[in-house]
Amino acid sequence: MPDPYEELLKKAYTNITETKGSHERFVIPDPKVYIEGKTTVFENFAEIADKLNRKKDDLMKYLVGELGTAGKIEGNRAVFNGKFEPSSLNSMIRNYVEDYVICSECGRPDTKLVKDGRIPVLKCDACGGHRPVKKRKVKTDEGPKVRFEEGAILDLEIQSLSRRGDGMIREGKYTVYIPGAKPGQKLKVRIARVAGSTVFGEISQ
Ligand SMILES: [Zn+2]
């Protein structure tokens, strides 16, 4: 004879885990990135491309473009020439998801990339919405007031928080990410890496 209270608990628990399960596909695994000799290995590249439901070649093309280097797909991993911070790739994946995966109408990732003539369009299976893929155009006429150079230490004021919880600053065409920094803080920041218009800083002690 099953205890009705226990049955109830069991049912409640099942409901909780089911709810959790339906959100699980929104979670993108953190890129596993390490440096090997003069290259950077993105260990779970294929897993992430798969999770995003994007072709490995498409994601690769995006990443080499953003990193400004050459690279190749080797089975499940991607290998890039040069040494890159894991946080650079992390941030690029996040930008990619925002621009090439997430539907701006309903915020779901159930989308497809299709071509409308030569323009890539993001089509949403969940709500039917579609929009041209946002291009992060680098404006050359809009020079920043601050020069971001790798290794430079700058006095910066944190403006906001990124989705991931890193401190963020927008300056001209640049977006600066500083892990551990909070909006409003004025900090000495060491510029760790500049990848196109994405800048990665570290709080300098
Ligand atoms: Zn949608």
Residues whose N, C-alpha, C, O or C-beta is under 5 A from the ligand:
A	BS01	ZN	C103 E105 C106 G107 C124 A126 C127 G128 G129
